[in-house]
């Protein structure tokens, strides 16, 4: 059986978000994971992270189109564009850059940079 790579786990993470599959996403994370959405908020631990997977401010699952993936040691950087639906404002587009830091074969930290697009 082939070993799961860091890129495989990042693919699983995004596949989980595209379908709001909590167990699939959480299986890629350490117990003490940190998710820093720069300029917005920080979650700590799997329980808080789980609460952000389907944030009540948004409707449905996002469409996430990964455009570039770079890996260097314990870090995987992903850039792309997405589409979501805000409960208050309706459909929106955004560009994203996620930096995943790994520890012991799992994602220990996610730094997310999100920019609204016209």
C-alpha positions as CSV (number, residue, x, y, z in Angstrom):
1,X,0.0,0.0,0.0
2,X,1.5,3.4,-1.0
3,X,2.3,5.9,1.7
4,X,0.1,9.0,1.9
5,X,2.1,12.1,1.0
6,X,1.6,15.6,2.3
7,X,0.1,16.6,-1.1
8,X,-2.4,13.6,-0.8
9,X,-3.5,15.0,2.6
10,X,-4.0,18.5,1.2
11,X,-6.0,17.0,-1.7
12,X,-8.2,15.1,0.9
13,X,-8.6,18.4,2.9
14,X,-9.9,20.2,-0.2
15,X,-12.1,17.3,-1.3
16,X,-13.6,17.3,2.2
17,X,-14.4,21.1,2.0
18,X,-15.9,20.7,-1.4
19,X,-18.5,18.4,0.0
20,X,-18.6,19.6,3.7
21,X,-17.3,16.2,4.8
22,X,-16.3,16.8,8.4
23,X,-14.7,13.4,9.1
24,X,-12.7,13.5,5.8
25,X,-11.3,17.0,6.7
26,X,-10.7,16.2,10.4
27,X,-8.8,13.0,9.5
28,X,-6.1,15.2,7.9
29,X,-5.5,17.3,11.1
30,X,-3.6,17.1,14.3
31,X,-5.6,17.3,17.5
32,X,-4.1,20.7,18.3
33,X,-4.4,22.1,14.8
34,X,-4.4,25.9,14.4
35,X,-6.3,27.6,11.5
36,X,-5.3,31.3,11.1
37,X,-7.6,33.1,8.6
38,X,-5.5,36.2,8.5
39,X,-7.5,39.4,9.1
40,X,-10.5,37.4,10.4
41,X,-10.0,34.8,13.1
42,X,-8.0,31.9,14.5
43,X,-9.3,28.6,15.5
44,X,-7.4,26.2,17.8
45,X,-8.0,22.4,18.0
46,X,-10.1,20.0,16.0
47,X,-13.3,21.0,17.8
48,X,-13.1,24.7,16.9
49,X,-11.9,23.8,13.4
50,X,-14.9,21.5,13.0
51,X,-17.2,24.4,13.8
52,X,-15.8,26.4,10.9
53,X,-16.2,23.7,8.2
54,X,-19.8,24.7,7.8
55,X,-19.8,28.3,9.2
56,X,-23.4,29.5,9.7
57,X,-22.6,32.7,7.8
58,X,-22.3,30.7,4.6
59,X,-24.7,28.4,2.7
60,X,-23.6,25.1,1.1
61,X,-20.2,23.9,0.2
62,X,-17.6,26.1,-1.5
63,X,-16.3,25.5,-5.0
64,X,-12.5,25.4,-4.7
65,X,-10.3,25.4,-7.8
66,X,-6.7,24.7,-6.9
67,X,-4.3,26.4,-9.4
68,X,-0.8,25.9,-8.0
69,X,0.8,23.6,-5.3
70,X,4.3,24.0,-4.0
71,X,5.9,21.8,-1.4
72,X,9.1,22.5,0.6
73,X,9.9,20.2,3.6
74,X,7.0,20.2,6.1
75,X,5.1,23.0,4.2
76,X,2.6,22.8,1.3
77,X,1.4,26.0,-0.3
78,X,-1.7,26.1,-2.4
79,X,-3.2,29.0,-4.4
80,X,-6.5,29.0,-6.2
81,X,-9.9,30.6,-6.6
82,X,-13.2,29.8,-5.1
83,X,-16.9,30.5,-5.1
84,X,-19.2,30.5,-2.1
85,X,-22.6,31.8,-0.9
86,X,-22.8,34.3,2.0
87,X,-26.1,34.1,3.9
88,X,-26.1,37.9,4.2
89,X,-24.8,38.9,0.7
90,X,-25.3,36.0,-1.7
91,X,-22.8,34.5,-4.1
92,X,-19.2,35.7,-4.1
93,X,-15.8,34.9,-5.6
94,X,-12.4,34.9,-3.9
95,X,-8.8,34.1,-4.4
96,X,-7.0,32.1,-1.7
97,X,-3.6,31.1,-0.6
98,X,-3.3,28.4,2.0
99,X,-0.1,27.4,3.7
100,X,-0.2,24.0,5.4
101,X,2.4,23.1,8.0
102,X,2.8,19.4,8.8
103,X,3.8,17.6,11.9
104,X,4.0,13.8,12.3
105,X,2.3,13.3,8.9
106,X,-0.8,15.5,9.6
107,X,-1.7,19.1,9.1
108,X,-0.8,21.0,12.3
109,X,-1.4,24.6,11.0
110,X,-3.3,26.2,8.2
111,X,-2.5,29.9,7.3
112,X,-5.3,31.1,5.0
113,X,-5.2,34.4,3.0
114,X,-8.5,35.1,1.3
115,X,-9.1,38.0,-1.1
116,X,-12.5,38.9,-2.5
117,X,-12.8,39.0,-6.3
118,X,-15.2,41.1,-8.4
